[in-house]
Amino acid sequence: MRSLISVILITTILFSCKKDAIKVDNPSTTEAIEVVRFDQLFYHKTAEELLPLKQQFPYLFPTQVPGELWVSKSNNAEEIKLQQFAQQVFGDFKSEEKQLSALFDKVKKSFPTFKSPKVITLITDLDYESNVIYADSLLFISLDMYLGKKHEVYQDFPEYLAERYDKKMLVVDVASAIANKSFTASGRTNFLEHLINEGKKMSLVDAFLPNTPSYLKMGYTQEQYEWAEVNEFLIWQYFMEHQMIYSYDIDLLHRFVFEAPFSKFYLESDAESPGRIGVYMGWQIVKAYLKNNEVSLAELVNTDPEIIFEKSKYKPRK
């Protein structure tokens, strides 16, 4: 049932909302944040009791799904338990609401056309691919994916993934989702361009969450982030010596960019490294570019990765 509902949710959102990148032309007015605790409204319902919800949230109840499936889901014991866990962790959600409001205000300062989306909290039966879905006017958050890394419901999840399933990561994941929507990478890209595009996203998250520790923005532990800092020169040296920078080998993304328990240098020390080290390196390149060039975030988004690399004068410290 989880996979079916996830696909329906994502498909419904993608086809009902615009896919345009964030633009910076006409400034918008400040809007109050709206939060709907759908997770509190949905469960323990009969078919008749679900009718008002279907009318209020038609995008969450696509007509091609039989009504009895929604009733079954509403009374599913496992999901109800997850909702109870979420209630224990988040309570009235007021702390998170303040964090999201502050985040949206930060986004508006750099992208004036951004409008605060309606925030809808859900239970998605531990669907780790749908923690946060942002689609312009709507922001869906799966509360059951932020119960705390040591929570019993994650005992079968890989530790490197469960590390992120904490309420302190919620606002980071929302910022990342907004950053991901801010630009579209063009065509076929080499390894360096991938790194810099990831670095652009991280720089947006960094600007949106100025008071959040860098290691959390990366989804690292503090120890993992310190490892990356200490080994930055050696990592870059490895990329250069193995002629990876301008390579189009897709395997490099699996080794250094995508989620993984560790990065794959094919060395004995691999297990000491955090995954996604290429994202960290791309962030450092873009940081250097922003330090050496006076550009806005809106300009950064549209700047060619090769230009960013050339003008960054990136040189990791030994």
C-alpha positions in Angstrom: 0.0 0.0 0.0 2.8 2.4 0.9 4.4 2.3 -2.6 1.0 2.7 -4.3 0.1 5.8 -2.2 3.6 7.3 -2.7 3.5 7.0 -6.5 0.0 8.5 -6.5 1.0 11.3 -4.2 4.1 12.2 -6.2 2.3 11.9 -9.6 -0.6 14.0 -8.4 1.7 16.8 -7.1 3.9 16.9 -10.1 1.1 17.1 -12.6 -1.0 19.6 -10.6 1.8 22.1 -9.9 4.2 24.2 -12.0 7.7 23.0 -12.5 9.3 26.4 -13.2 12.6 27.3 -11.5 12.5 30.2 -9.0 12.6 33.5 -10.8 13.5 36.9 -9.5 11.3 39.4 -11.4 8.2 40.7 -9.6 8.6 40.9 -5.8 5.8 39.2 -3.9 4.1 40.3 -0.7 4.9 38.6 2.6 2.5 35.7 3.3 1.7 34.0 6.5 2.7 30.3 6.8 -0.2 27.8 6.7 0.2 24.4 8.3 -2.3 21.6 7.9 -1.9 18.6 10.2 -3.4 16.1 7.8 -1.8 13.3 9.8 -4.2 14.3 12.6 -7.2 14.5 10.4 -6.9 11.3 8.3 -7.0 8.3 10.7 -9.8 6.4 12.3 -12.3 7.4 9.6 -15.3 5.7 7.9 -16.0 6.2 4.2 -18.6 8.9 5.1 -16.1 10.7 7.4 -13.5 10.7 4.7 -15.8 12.6 2.3 -15.1 16.1 3.7 -11.4 15.4 3.5 -11.7 14.3 -0.1 -13.4 17.6 -0.9 -10.9 19.7 1.0 -7.8 17.9 -0.3 -8.7 16.4 -3.7 -5.0 16.2 -4.7 -4.5 13.6 -1.9 -7.4 11.5 -3.1 -7.1 10.8 -6.8 -10.3 9.3 -8.2 -8.6 6.3 -9.8 -8.0 4.9 -6.3 -10.9 2.9 -5.0 -12.6 4.4 -1.9 -12.2 1.2 0.1 -8.5 1.6 -0.1 -8.6 5.0 1.6 -10.8 3.6 4.4 -8.3 0.7 4.8 -5.4 3.1 4.9 -7.2 5.3 7.4 -7.7 2.4 9.8 -4.3 0.7 9.2 -3.0 -0.2 12.7 0.7 0.3 11.7 0.1 3.7 10.2 -2.0 4.8 13.2 0.9 3.7 15.5 3.3 5.8 13.4 1.0 8.8 13.7 1.0 8.4 17.5 4.8 8.3 17.5 4.8 11.4 15.4 2.5 13.1 17.8 4.8 12.3 20.7 7.8 13.7 18.9 6.3 16.8 17.3 3.4 17.7 19.6 1.7 20.9 18.3 4.4 21.3 15.6 4.8 25.0 16.7 8.6 24.8 17.0 8.9 23.5 13.5 6.4 26.0 12.2 8.6 28.8 13.5 11.6 27.3 11.8 9.8 26.9 8.5 8.5 30.5 8.7 12.0 31.8 9.3 13.3 29.6 6.4 10.6 30.9 4.0 11.5 34.5 5.0 15.1 33.8 4.1 14.2 32.4 0.7 12.1 35.4 -0.1 15.0 37.8 0.6 17.0 36.1 -2.2 14.1 35.1 -4.5 11.3 37.7 -4.1 8.8 35.8 -6.2 8.9 32.9 -3.8 5.6 32.3 -2.0 5.3 30.4 1.3 3.8 27.0 0.4 0.9 25.4 2.3 2.6 22.9 4.6 0.8 19.6 4.9 2.0 17.0 7.4 1.5 13.3 6.5 2.3 9.8 7.6 3.6 7.8 4.6 4.4 4.5 6.2 8.1 5.0 6.4 8.5 6.0 2.7 12.1 7.2 2.9 11.9 8.5 -0.7 9.2 11.0 0.1 10.3 12.7 3.4 9.7 16.1 1.8 8.0 16.9 -1.4 7.9 20.6 -2.5 5.8 21.6 -5.5 5.4 25.4 -5.6 2.3 26.0 -3.6 2.4 22.8 -1.6 4.9 21.3 0.8 4.3 17.8 2.0 6.3 16.5 5.1 6.3 12.9 6.2 6.5 13.2 10.0 7.1 9.4 10.4 10.5 10.0 8.7 11.7 12.3 11.5 11.1 10.3 14.7 14.8 10.1 15.8 17.6 8.0 14.4 17.4 5.4 17.2 13.6 5.0 17.1 12.4 1.4 17.0 10.7 1.9 13.6 14.1 2.4 11.9 15.8 -0.7 13.3 15.9 -2.3 9.9 17.2 0.8 8.1 20.9 1.2 7.3 22.5 3.3 10.0 23.8 5.9 7.5 20.2 6.6 6.4 18.7 6.5 9.8 21.1 9.2 10.9 19.0 11.7 8.9 15.7 10.6 10.3 15.7 13.1 13.2 13.4 16.1 13.7 16.5 18.4 13.6 16.8 17.4 9.9 13.3 18.4 8.9 13.9 22.0 8.2 17.2 21.1 6.4 15.4 18.7 4.1 12.8 21.4 3.4 15.5 23.9 2.5 17.1 21.3 0.3 13.9 20.6 -1.5 13.4 24.3 -2.2 17.0 24.6 -3.4 16.5 21.6 -5.7 13.6 23.5 -7.3 15.6 26.6 -7.8 17.4 25.6 -11.0 17.6 23.0 -13.6 20.9 21.4 -14.6 21.4 21.6 -18.4 22.0 18.5 -20.6 24.8 16.0 -20.2 27.3 17.1 -17.5 30.7 15.9 -16.5 31.8 15.1 -12.9 33.0 18.6 -12.1 29.7 20.1 -13.3 27.8 17.7 -11.2 29.9 18.6 -8.2 29.3 22.4 -8.8 25.6 21.9 -9.3 25.4 20.1 -6.0 27.6 22.9 -4.5 25.1 25.5 -5.8 22.3 23.7 -4.0 24.3 23.5 -0.8 25.1 27.2 -1.0 21.4 28.0 -1.2 20.7 25.8 1.8 23.6 27.5 3.6 22.1 30.9 2.9 18.6 29.8 3.8 19.7 28.3 7.2 22.5 30.6 8.4 22.3 29.4 12.0 22.3 25.7 11.3 25.6 23.9 11.7 27.3 23.0 8.4 27.5 19.3 9.3 23.7 19.1 9.6 23.2 20.9 6.2 25.3 18.1 4.7 23.4 15.4 6.6 26.7 14.4 8.3 27.6 13.8 11.9 30.0 16.4 13.2 32.8 13.8 13.1 32.1 13.1 9.4 32.2 16.7 8.6 35.5 17.2 10.4 36.9 14.2 8.4 35.9 16.0 5.2 37.5 19.2 6.3 40.8 17.5 7.3 41.0 15.5 4.1 39.8 18.1 1.6 43.2 18.6 0.0 43.8 14.8 -0.4 40.3 14.3 -1.9 40.9 16.9 -4.5 44.3 15.6 -5.2 42.8 12.1 -5.7 40.2 13.5 -8.1 42.8 15.3 -10.1 45.4 12.4 -10.2 42.7 10.0 -11.4 41.5 12.4 -14.1 38.0 12.4 -12.8 37.2 16.1 -13.1 36.1 16.2 -16.7 34.9 12.6 -16.9 31.4 11.6 -17.9 31.6 8.3 -16.1 28.2 7.9 -14.3 29.9 5.5 -11.9 31.6 8.5 -10.3 28.2 9.8 -9.1 27.5 6.5 -7.4 30.9 6.6 -5.7 30.9 10.2 -4.6 27.6 12.0 -5.0 24.7 9.7 -4.3 23.6 8.5 -0.8 25.9 5.8 0.4 27.4 4.6 3.7 30.8 5.9 2.6 32.6 7.3 -0.5 34.4 4.8 -2.7 38.0 5.7 -3.3 38.8 2.0 -3.5 41.3 2.5 -0.6 41.6 0.6 2.7 40.4 3.8 4.5 37.1 4.1 2.6 35.0 3.1 5.6 36.3 6.1 7.5 34.9 8.5 4.8 31.3 9.8 4.8 29.1 9.3 1.7 28.4 12.1 -0.8 31.9 13.5 -0.4 31.6 14.9 -3.9 28.7 17.1 -2.7 31.0 18.5 0.0 33.7 19.2 -2.5 31.3 21.0 -4.8 30.1 23.1 -1.9 33.7 24.2 -1.2 34.3 25.2 -4.8 31.1 27.3 -4.8 32.0 28.8 -1.5 35.3 29.9 -2.9 33.5 31.4 -5.9 31.1 33.4 -3.7 34.0 34.6 -1.6 36.0 35.8 -4.6 33.1 37.2 -6.7 30.3 39.6 -5.7 27.2 37.7 -7.0 23.7 37.2 -5.6 22.2 33.8 -5.1 19.9 34.4 -8.0 22.9 35.1 -10.2 24.7 32.0 -8.8 21.8 29.8 -9.8 22.2 30.7 -13.4 26.0 30.8 -13.7 27.6 28.1 -15.8 29.5 25.6 -13.6 32.7 26.0 -15.7 32.7 29.7 -15.1 32.2 29.1 -11.4 35.2 26.8 -11.3 37.4 29.2 -13.2 36.5 32.2 -11.1 36.5 30.4 -7.8 40.3 30.1 -7.8 39.6 27.0 -5.7 42.7 25.7 -3.9 42.2 23.4 -0.9 44.5 23.9 2.0 47.1 21.3 2.6 
